[in-house]
Amino acid sequence: MGWSTIPKVITGVKALSKTGAKSVDKWKSLAAKSKLKMAKDALEQTFKKTDESLKKFGKTVKKQKKILED
C-alpha cells in the first residue's frame, strides 16, 4: 500500500462506527469476571475438602472418646 491509498482507506471507515470488535474495556471486564469465577470455584473446592476433613476428624474424636471411656 502506497501513501496515495491510505486516505482512501481511512475515509472508508466512519469515525465511531461499530466494526464488530470488542473494546478493550469489554475484554478487561470479561477477564475480571472470569478470574472471579475461577477464584469462587477454587474457594468452593477448598470448603468441600475442609468439610470432608472435619467430618473425618469428628469421627476420629468420637472413636477416641469411646476408647477412653471404656
GUSELUM-802546 format. One record per residue (C-alpha): residue in three letters; x, y, z. Coordinates in pm, 1 decimal. Layout:
N
+-----+----------+----------+----------+
!   r !     east !    north !       up !
+-----+----------+----------+----------+
! ALA !        X !        Y !        Z !
...
+-----+----------+----------+----------+
END
This chain:
70
+-----+----------+----------+----------+
!   r !     east !    north !       up !
+-----+----------+----------+----------+
! MET !      0.0 !      0.0 !      0.0 !
! GLY !    143.5 !    330.8 !   -100.9 !
! TRP !     88.3 !    666.1 !     59.3 !
! SER !   -167.4 !    762.6 !   -202.5 !
! THR !   -412.5 !    485.9 !    -97.0 !
! ILE !   -406.4 !    549.1 !    277.6 !
! PRO !   -652.1 !    844.5 !    274.5 !
! LYS !   -899.0 !    630.6 !     78.8 !
! VAL !   -879.1 !    354.0 !    338.5 !
! ILE !   -917.4 !    590.5 !    631.0 !
! THR !  -1223.1 !    760.3 !    479.3 !
! GLY !  -1373.7 !    417.4 !    414.5 !
! VAL !  -1435.1 !    360.4 !    787.9 !
! LYS !  -1655.6 !    615.7 !    955.3 !
! ALA !  -1548.6 !    753.7 !   1290.3 !
! LEU !  -1704.8 !    578.2 !   1590.3 !
! SER !  -1863.2 !    309.7 !   1373.2 !
! LYS !  -1915.9 !    -36.2 !   1513.4 !
! THR !  -1685.9 !   -284.3 !   1345.5 !
! GLY !  -1796.7 !   -585.2 !   1548.8 !
! ALA !  -1480.7 !   -584.0 !   1758.8 !
! LYS !  -1498.2 !   -566.3 !   2135.8 !
! SER !  -1347.5 !   -270.6 !   2312.9 !
! VAL !  -1053.3 !   -303.6 !   2549.4 !
! ASP !  -1278.6 !   -225.4 !   2845.5 !
! LYS !  -1511.4 !   -506.5 !   2742.1 !
! TRP !  -1222.2 !   -754.6 !   2723.1 !
! LYS !  -1087.6 !   -641.5 !   3060.7 !
! SER !  -1434.0 !   -675.7 !   3211.3 !
! LEU !  -1473.3 !  -1028.1 !   3075.3 !
! ALA !  -1127.2 !  -1123.6 !   3202.1 !
! ALA !  -1204.3 !   -989.0 !   3550.1 !
! LYS !  -1533.8 !  -1180.0 !   3560.9 !
! SER !  -1354.6 !  -1497.0 !   3456.0 !
! LYS !  -1090.2 !  -1454.0 !   3726.3 !
! LEU !  -1360.1 !  -1400.7 !   3989.9 !
! LYS !  -1544.2 !  -1712.4 !   3877.2 !
! MET !  -1225.9 !  -1919.0 !   3895.9 !
! ALA !  -1149.6 !  -1784.3 !   4244.0 !
! LYS !  -1504.5 !  -1866.6 !   4354.5 !
! ASP !  -1477.4 !  -2221.6 !   4220.6 !
! ALA !  -1141.4 !  -2271.7 !   4390.0 !
! LEU !  -1283.7 !  -2145.7 !   4719.8 !
! GLU !  -1581.4 !  -2380.8 !   4693.5 !
! GLN !  -1346.2 !  -2675.5 !   4635.1 !
! THR !  -1143.3 !  -2572.3 !   4939.9 !
! PHE !  -1458.3 !  -2561.9 !   5152.7 !
! LYS !  -1562.0 !  -2906.8 !   5029.5 !
! LYS !  -1222.7 !  -3055.1 !   5117.0 !
! THR !  -1222.2 !  -2883.7 !   5456.0 !
! ASP !  -1573.2 !  -3010.6 !   5528.8 !
! GLU !  -1469.4 !  -3367.9 !   5444.8 !
! SER !  -1162.5 !  -3337.3 !   5668.2 !
! LEU !  -1369.9 !  -3204.8 !   5957.1 !
! LYS !  -1615.7 !  -3494.7 !   5922.1 !
! LYS !  -1328.2 !  -3743.3 !   5936.4 !
! PHE !  -1181.5 !  -3561.2 !   6234.6 !
! GLY !  -1520.2 !  -3570.6 !   6410.6 !
! LYS !  -1540.0 !  -3947.2 !   6361.2 !
! THR !  -1187.2 !  -3988.4 !   6496.8 !
! VAL !  -1267.7 !  -3781.1 !   6805.0 !
! LYS !  -1579.6 !  -3987.8 !   6872.4 !
! LYS !  -1378.2 !  -4310.1 !   6840.9 !
! GLN !  -1107.3 !  -4182.0 !   7075.6 !
! LYS !  -1367.3 !  -4064.3 !   7326.9 !
! LYS !  -1530.9 !  -4405.8 !   7320.5 !
! ILE !  -1193.9 !  -4577.5 !   7369.1 !
! LEU !  -1108.5 !  -4354.6 !   7665.3 !
! GLU !  -1447.0 !  -4413.3 !   7829.5 !
! ASP !  -1403.2 !  -4793.1 !   7821.2 !
+-----+----------+----------+----------+
END
